[in-house]
Amino acid sequence: MTPFILVCAAMLMAAVALLARPLVRNAPAAAKGESVAPKATVATAALIIALPLAAAGLYAGLSNFPWDNPQAAAAAPAGHGVAGGDAGSMEEVTKQLEARLAENPQDVEGWRMLGRTYLVSGNAAKAVLAYTKADEISGGTDPGLRLDLAEALVLTDDPAVQGKAKEIIDGALATDELNQKALWYSGVMAARADDKETAKLRWTKLLETNPPPEIRQIIVAQLEGIGAEVPPGAAGTQAPAMGGGMGGSAPAGEATAVGRTVRVALSVDPALAGKLKPGTPLFVSARQPGIPGPPLAAVRISTDDLPTTVVLSDANSMVEGRNLSSVDDVQLVARVAFGGTAMLASGDLIGEASHKKGAAPDVSIVINKVSP
């Protein structure tokens, strides 16, 4: 079952890549000139917190993926098949589900799986139709399915359906005030509406459910993003500082590097050096070209450390099964984030490079562009 669970988890994270933009697009800034909540983190947290268990059970009965072949399943996150986000494979899965439902249109789980597949493919509107069909067949008696529908409604970014999404989410919280998925989306909708007090209440309550450390940090970041005071001790374990600096110490990340490793020498174009501010976060990430969402690897340092060298490796993976070794080409980006978040903002300073698997590990990035 381990390969199966890992592939399901990777498939959920593939959804993050396509769902982040509509979820965040209308989120208001905390104040003029400040950036909104990070694009990818919103959908990432939603999927990681609420969906893995449900999706695992769903896939077990419906997917035609060769789960009985551990090697094939393990290979899927590397960019082949559903888990890797391969467009062709997703189209095949969608066609198979549509054909199955054509033969048995009363298959509730089939419609539910089709809805999830549409979401992974970035088509929230079609997901709403599929989930609505499943909800009608089940008579509206499945709370989890109704929350799936609410999620899809939120992700359509259509103001006309947000009322229905809120009604479902509020109903779920009335039944279970600690429902993680409902708490998350209730906070998201409140933040969109600039109701910071409700967003704070929901996300603070979500912290009380003891989510994993990675999710806890995301929730804390969201609270900080709306200017809310984070409860003492709520931040949990934070990522260690990654500075390398000029002092002759080992490059950041080198001590724990495993698997594919890229050493990134960072510097700033002298023409932009005057724009740097002390203590500004600097994110260094590696992504699969053309694939948005969570990076394959990422570290955070400070502009105080420049110039420096950071090391990205499989140890910096943000999603199990999705790492530098799982792809051939990676796009490396160094970004000075004046807004302090993982979201690209106007005025951020950027440098880019690329790396091919098997090439020499040393890469140089000069931060030489200003985000429009």
Stockholm file with secondary structure:
# STOCKHOLM 1.0

chainA/1-372         MTPFILVCAAMLMAAVALLARPLVRNAPAAAKGESVAPKATVATAALIIALPLAAAGLYAGLSNFPWDNPQAAAAAPAGHGVAGGDAGSMEEVTKQLEARLAENPQDVEGWRMLGRTYLVSGNAAKAVLAYTKADEISGGTDPGLRLDLAEALVLTDDPAVQGKAKEIIDGALATDELNQKALWYSGVMAARADDKETAKLRWTKLLETNPPPEIRQIIVAQLEGIGAEVPPGAAGTQAPAMGGGMGGSAPAGEATAVGRTVRVALSVDPALAGKLKPGTPLFVSARQPGIPGPPLAAVRISTDDLPTTVVLSDANSMVEGRNLSSVDDVQLVARVAFGGTAMLASGDLIGEASHKKGAAPDVSIVINKVSP
#=GR chainA/1-372 SS CHHHHHHHHHHHHHHHHHHHHHHHTTCCCSSTTCCCSCHHHHHHHHHHHHSHHHHHHHHHHHCCSCTTCHHHHHHGGGTSTTTTTCHHHHHHHHHHHHHHHHHCTTCHHHHHHHHHHHHHTTCHHHHHHHHHHHHHHTTTCCHHHHHHHHHHHHHHTCGGGHHHHHHHHHHHHHHCTTCHHHHHHHHHHHHHTTCHHHHHHHHHHHHTTCCCHHHHHHHHHHHHHTTCCCCTTTTCSCCCCCCCCSSSCCCBTGGGCCSSEEEEEEEECTTTGGGCCTTCEEEEEEECTTCCSSCSEEEEEEGGGCSEEEEEEGGGCSBTTBSGGGCSEEEEEEEECTTSSSSCCTTCEEEEEEEETTSCSEEEEEECEECC
#=GC SS_cons         CHHHHHHHHHHHHHHHHHHHHHHHTTCCCSSTTCCCSCHHHHHHHHHHHHSHHHHHHHHHHHCCSCTTCHHHHHHGGGTSTTTTTCHHHHHHHHHHHHHHHHHCTTCHHHHHHHHHHHHHTTCHHHHHHHHHHHHHHTTTCCHHHHHHHHHHHHHHTCGGGHHHHHHHHHHHHHHCTTCHHHHHHHHHHHHHTTCHHHHHHHHHHHHTTCCCHHHHHHHHHHHHHTTCCCCTTTTCSCCCCCCCCSSSCCCBTGGGCCSSEEEEEEEECTTTGGGCCTTCEEEEEEECTTCCSSCSEEEEEEGGGCSEEEEEEGGGCSBTTBSGGGCSEEEEEEEECTTSSSSCCTTCEEEEEEEETTSCSEEEEEECEECC
//
